[in-house]
């Protein structure tokens, strides 16, 4: 009987998780993203190379004679905006106008000249536009010879109008040789994310972050935004985003990275890696003094912070109470947010008067706390909330026998709650009703 080969054990900890999670397509020193990628978008105008056509180039005739730059940007926003055309020209704002010219913002496509004097009234103006164009359509399947360019050839030329102009400017070279130059274009630096300058684990961490952003469709960013973070991290020689928590990274980035988008991406990356390293449900989150509720299935970035409760015995009871309330189906604010605030204030009061164990929380201590609450600058309704939640906390400790040392007289009574101001009656007085009938 043959002995099955043993599978090599995965590295422990975060490194093992990263090696298991990062897919082959993201394990590269240089990452490039296609035009339709949900994660990356076209670089801004300032970061594009001088040889690239303007992103806002549209056919002016498609937006009516006298169309403004604002109009052009409005209609061009209706089209996909790739990172790079891959040798292709973007279509005009009249979606599907394959005779378009886009090298210059003021250019007009050949078949759209019939639009003289007509002004578009809105998106409905685009409906059926190509069917009304007077451009002569070539044979089925015939397009510009430049790879990825789907525009019609100009007249008898093998290229669209823009590429025909480029072909002429370059001395009318051999058509096949000229077209082949576009087939294997080297991507611009502004279209790449280079991670080769990062240490091994940090590189894997950034690859995982980009993979997560790609998979979760969490908004768009440009490669230069990511590269500012990569360069800053490489400059300090850090080996992992776990070297600091999110708050420290945020403070460091404010003085190092002069771009709000890049600082936001660094904070996002820090959260993603921390979640991967520390994920594990309640068993992993419960012992921590800061619960990041997104790791427990809650939406948003809300946290429950127990670090403000200095007494370890009270902090543990607060955690048990909050977890139990959340498990009963209460919302995050009612089940955890407000209870933590109430117990944190009560813990501060106990520390001030020197109460160091639960068996010393008796009725006289609570009466002193009532006076302390009354002297605070909070309204009657909030005082009532503090008293009510604290009373429920004492009841839960007894009910679940979390700590049997809690004195029996540690409770509040109905008379302890602040009296609410009586509201004036909303009904009209009788004499007013009588006078209104007269």
N, C-alpha and C positions, 0 to 999 in steps of 0.2 A: 504494500500500500504506500503510495507516494505521500510525502508530507507536504501540505499546502505551504506555499511561500508566505512568510509573514509580511504584512504591509508595514512599511516604515512608519514609525510613530510620528505624528505631526508635532511641530514645535509647540511648547506650552504657551499659554497666555495669549496676549494680543497678537503676537506674530503668527501663531498657529491659526487664529481666526482670520487674519488677513490673507494668509496663503490659501485658506479654504474658500474665502469669499470672492477675492478679486478674480474676475474672469480673464481669459487669455487676451481678449481684445483690448483690455485696459492695462495689460502688463507690458508696457513699452516705455522706453526713455523719452520718446517723442510721440505725443498723441495728436491726431488730426481728426477733425469732426466734419462730417458731411453737411451739405447745405440744409438738409431737413432735420438735422439733429435737434432734439428738444432741449438740449443743454447749452449749446454754444450758438452764438449768432454772429452776424457780420461785424467785423471791427468797425469802430467809429471812423468818421471821415479823417480825423487827425492821425489815425494809426495805419491807414491804408497806404500802399505804395503809390508813387506818382504815376505808375503805368496803369493803374486800375481805373476803370470808368467810374464816374460819380455814381453814388448809390441812388441819387434822386433823379437820374436822367430819365426823362420820359418824352414822349412825342407831344409837342405843344399842340398840334392839331387835334390830338385826342382829348384835349381839355378845352378846346375852343380857341379861336384867335384871341390874342392878348392874354393868354393864360399866364398866371403869375407863378413864382416859385412855390408859394404857399399852396396853390392849386395842384402843382405837380407833385408835391410831397403828399398831399391828401390822396390823390388817385394812385400814386405809386405805392402807398401803404397797403393798398388792397392786394398787392402781389407778394409772392414769397420773396424774402430778402436773404439770399444765400451768403455764406461766408465768402465764397469766391465763385465766379461764374463758370469755372472749369473750362474756359475758352469760349463760353457762350455769352451773348449779350442778353440782358434782361429784356423782357417784352415791354411794350409801352403800357401806359396805364389802362388803355383799352384792352382788357384781358383777352388774349388770344389773337392780337393783331400781329401776325407773323411776318409782316413786311416792315416791322419797326426799325427805327434807327435810334440808337441810344448812346452814341459816343459823345454827343453834345446835348446839353439840356434844351437847346433851342431847335433841335432838329425835328423834322416832321416826317412821318412815315409816308411812303409814296401814295398809298391808297386812301389816306385820311384827309387829303386836300379838299375833298368834297364837303368837309365840315365847315367851310368858311361861313362865318356869320352865325353859326349855331353854337349855343352855349349849353353845356350839360347841366341838367337840373339836379343830379344826384346819382346814387348808385344805379337807379333804374335806367339811367342813360346808357349804362354799359351793356344792358341786355340786348343780345342779338347784334352787337356792334360789328363783329367780324363779318357777319352775313351781309352787311350793308356796304362793306368796303369795295372800292372799285379796282383794287390791286388784282393783277392777273395771277391766278393761282397756278403754280407749276404742277407737273405730274405728281400723282400720289406718291408720297414717301420721299420726295426730293427736297432736301434742305441744304443749308450751308455746309460746305465740305469740312469746316472746322469741327472737330469732335465736340459733342455736347451742345453745339449751337443748333437750335431747332428753327431758326428763322428761314424764311424763303430766300433763295438766291436772287440777286439783283439782275434782272434782264437775262443776258446770256452768260453772265459771270457765274463762276462756281461757288461764289461766296455771297453772303448777305451784304448789304450796302456798307456796313461798318468795316467788316473784314475785307471787303473789296478795296476800300480806301487804304487800309493798312497794307494790303498786298501791293497796291500801286506805289505807296510811299517807299516800300522796301525794294523797289526796282523790278516788280513783276517777276519774281522767281518762279521756279517750277511749282506747279500747283500742289502736287503730292508732297514735295519737300516742305513747302510752306505750311501745309496742313499738319504734317507730322510734328512740326515744332510745337504745336499746341497740345499734342497727345500726351506728352510727358512733362507737364509743367511742374517745376519745383515749387511747392507751396511757400508763400511768404512767411517770414518770421512772425508776423502779426496773426497768422492763422494757425499757429502751432502752440502747444504747451510742452515745453521741454523740462523733463524731470531728472535729467542725467546728472545734475549738479547736487542732488539730494542724497543723503545716506540711505542705505538699503531699506530699513523699516519705515523711515519717514516717506520715502518714495512710494512704498506700498500703501501707506496711509492716505497720501494724496490721490493715488490711483483709486483707492476704495471710495474716497469722498466724491470724486468725479463720477464714478460708476453709480453711486447712490443718487447723486443729483440727476444723472441721466435717467435712471430707472423711476425716480419719484416725480419727474417732470416739475422740479421745484424752481421754475423761473429760468430766465435766460441770463447768461453772462458772456463776456467776450474773453478771448484767450489772454489779452493783456491784463485783465483783472486778476486772473489766476497767476500770471507770471510775476506780477509785483509781489505776491505772497511768496512764491517760490524763491525769488531772488533774496527777499528779506530773510527767509528762514535759512537759506544757504549761507548768507553772510555771517550768521551767528553760530553756525555749525551745530544746530540742535539736532538730536537724534530721533525725537518723537514729539508729537503734539501733546502727549501725556506728561511731558516734563513740567507743564504748568496747567492750571485750570483755566476755564474760559475767561474769568474776570482778569487774571494776570495777562493773558494774551491780549485782551481788549485794551488794557492800559498800555501795554508795550506797543501795540499797533498804532495807537493814537499819536505817539511820538516818533514812529518809524515809517509808517506807510501813509503817504499823502493822497489817499483816495478812499472815500467812504465805502465804495463798493468792494474794494479789496479787503478792507477791515471787516466788513460784513461777511465776506466769504471765509476769512480766517476764523471768525467766531462760529460760523456754521460748521466748518471743518473740525474745530475743536469739540463741538457738541457731538458730531457724528462719531468721531473716534472714541470719545469718552463713553458714549452709549454702547458701542460695540464691545469695548473692553469691560464695561461694568454691568452689562445687561445680564438679567437672570431672574426677573420678576421680583416678587415680594421677598424671596429668600435673600436676594442680593441687595435690595434697596432698603429693607427694614433696618438693618444695623446702622445705616448712615444717618448723620444728623441733618442732612439735606436730602429730601426725597424729590427727585426729578420725575414728575408725574407722567411725562411722556413715555418713560420706560415702563410704566404700569398700565399703558393703554389709554391714557387721557390725551385729549387734543391740546395743542398749544405748548407753551414752554413754562407752564406754571410749576412752582416748587413749593414744598412745605418745609420750613426751616425750624428745627428743634434746638438749634444751637443757643438760642436765647434763654433756655431753661437750664440754669447752672446745676441744679440738683440731679444727679444721675437717677435716683429712684423716681423722681417726679417726671423726668424726661422719658423714662421707659414706660411709665403709666400713660403718659400723653401719647406716645406712639401706639400703644395697644388700643387706646380709646379711639384715636383717629382711624386706625386700620379697621376696627370693628364698625365704626360709623360708616365708612366708605363701603364696606362689604355688605351693609344692609341696603344699599342702593341710593343713599343720600348723594347729592351733588358734591362736587369738589369744594365749593365754598362753604356750604352748610356742613358737610361731613368732615372737612379737614381744615379749611382756611380759617374760619372764625374760631373753632375750638383751640387751634394753636395760638392764636392771638390772645385769647382769654387766659389760657394756662401760662403763657409767657409773662403776662402782666402779674398774675397771681404768684408766679415763681419769684419775680423780682421783689414783691412785697415780703414774701417769706424770708428771702435772703436779707432784707433790710432789718427785720426784727429778730433774726437769729434762729428761725425754725429750721432744724437740720434733719428732721425725720418725720414720717407721716403720722406717727402716733401723737405728735404734738399739735396736729391740726384739729383743734376742738372748737366748741362754740365760741368761747371768748376770743380766739384768734379770728374767727369769721366776723364777729362783731367789730373788731378793729379794722378788718378789711372793708366792711361796709362803710365805716367812717372815712377810710382812705379813698374809696370810690367816690363818696359824696364830695370830698374836697377836690377831686379832679375836675378838670374843665370839660367833662363829657356830659352830654344831655341825659335826661331821664330815660329815654328809650335805650340808649346804648348801655347805661348802667343796668337796666333790666336784663339786657342780653347777656352781659357778663355774669350777673347773678344766676340767671336761669341755666346757662351752659355749665357753670361751675357746679351747680346743684345736680345736674344730670351726670356730670363726671363722678361726683361722689356716689351717686346711685349705681352707676355702672361698675365702679370698683367693688362695691358691696355685692351686687348681683352676681358678678362673674368671679368673685373671690380672688381678684388680682392681688390684693394685699389686705389681709385680715386685721392688720394693726390700725386701720383707720378708725378713729373713735366714733362711737355710735351717735354722738351729738354733733358731728360735723355735717350740718345741713342748714339750709336756709328755709324760712317760713314765708307764708304769703305776705305777712306784714313787712317783711324785709324788702320787698320790691318797691321801687319808687312809685309814688302816685302820679298818674298821668293827669295832665290838665284836662278839665272837662270842656268839651267842645260846645260851642253855642248851638242851639237847635237850628236845624236847617229849614224847618217849616216856617211859613209866614205867620206873623201874629194875627189873632182873630180880627182886630180892628183894621189891619191892613187888608185882609180879605174882604171885609164888609165894604170898606171904602172903594175897593176896586170894582165892586159890582154896581156902584152908584154912577 
